[in-house]
Amino acid sequence: AIEYSADFWIGIAGSALMHVSGLVFISALFGQIPEVEGWTVWEIALMYALALIARGFVEMACDGPWALRSLVNSGQFDRLLVRPVPASLQVATQIASLHGLGQMGLGIVVFAMASERSGLEWSAGKALYLVVVLVSSAVMLAAINFLVNMIAFWEPSAQSAIPTFLAMTIDFAKFPLDIYNALIRGLITVVIPYAFITYFPALVLLDKDSSVRWLGHLVPLVTALVVAVTAAIWRVGVNRYQ
């Protein structure tokens, strides 16, 4: 029992430390530059925290899509199709790692610190908005994980770097869109809308003066759209499966 307990806590600590390096980079950057495109270090830390909380929750509750390629290649996906429970739900729950608690815990701590030091002015409306954003972000991220891994139905090789590459583009969304060119802005706003997890909600929470701040209120709508697209492609992929 002690051995497994130690492994559990080491895993949580390791998961958190993996993302501390990103925060160290932000701190080092702002040690030389007071702000980037009008964003201070704590405002960017708040964006970073929103991404960590969403990813940590999904890793704990719904990380199964990363096992889809193995299920398809091994033929075990057949077993999921003949069970009375929807195959998508079975895939979603294939992997549920409590190590995501480390990532989510770090995100909560950083968010609390950033909200205080960035001058975020709380209200009942903002508190409710934050809850809606966090729930929507987790659902959107889970759907995107499905989306990037469903390439296994079309490209059933043993390994592929494409899902990981697409999933890691969320790192771009940890910084303001203002610093990127049009290609990257389009990628994380339209193609894989990670900006609706971090950037646009941060504009609303921080009352930033931006012409696109209104997009932050569309987070639930964008989440519903991502889920609908994912569900449609899932049906096509399952019908294609052999």
C-alpha positions, 0 to 999 in steps of 0.5 A, a space after each residue: 500500500 505504501 509503495 502504491 501511495 508513493 507512486 501516486 503522489 510522485 506521479 501527481 508531483 511529476 505531472 505538475 512539475 512538467 508544466 512548471 517549466 512553462 511558467 518559469 519561461 514566462 517568468 524569465 521572459 517578463 524579467 526582461 520585458 514588462 509586458 507583451 502586446 499589452 499583456 502582463 506576466 500575471 495576465 498570461 499566467 491566468 491564460 496558462 492556468 485556464 489551459 492547465 485546469 481543463 487539461 488536468 480534468 480531461 486527463 483524469 476523467 476522459 483521456 481514453 481517445 489516446 487509446 483509440 489507435 491501439 483498439 483499432 489496430 488490435 481489433 479490440 474495437 469490435 468488443 466495444 461495438 457489440 456492447 450495449 453501452 455507446 462505443 464513444 463512452 467506452 473509448 472515453 473512459 479507457 484511460 482515466 489518470 489521477 495524475 491529471 490531478 497534479 496538472 489541475 491542482 497547479 492550474 488552480 493555484 496559478 489561477 488564484 495567484 494570477 487573478 489576485 495579482 492581475 487585478 481581476 475584479 470579481 462579480 457574481 456574473 464573472 464567477 458564473 462565467 468562469 464556471 461555464 467556461 471551465 465546464 465548456 473547456 473540458 468538454 471541448 478539449 475532450 471532443 478535440 482529443 477524440 477528433 485528433 485521434 480519429 485519424 486512426 480510422 483512416 490511417 491505421 498505422 501502429 504509430 502516428 505523430 499527427 494526433 500529438 502534434 495537433 493536441 500540442 498546439 494548445 501551447 500556442 493558446 497559452 499566450 495572447 493571439 496578438 503575438 502570432 501571425 494570421 496562420 497561427 491565429 487561424 489554426 487555434 481559433 478556427 481549425 482547432 479552437 483552443 483560443 476559446 479555452 484560454 485567450 477569449 475567456 481571459 479577455 472577458 475575465 480581465 475586461 481587456 480592451 479588445 475588439 474581439 472580446 465578445 467572442 469570449 461569450 461564445 465559448 459554450 456555442 463553440 463547444 457545442 459546434 466542436 462536439 457536433 463536428 466530432 460526433 459526425 466524424 465519429 459516425 463516419 469513422 465507425 462506419 468505415 472501421 473494418 
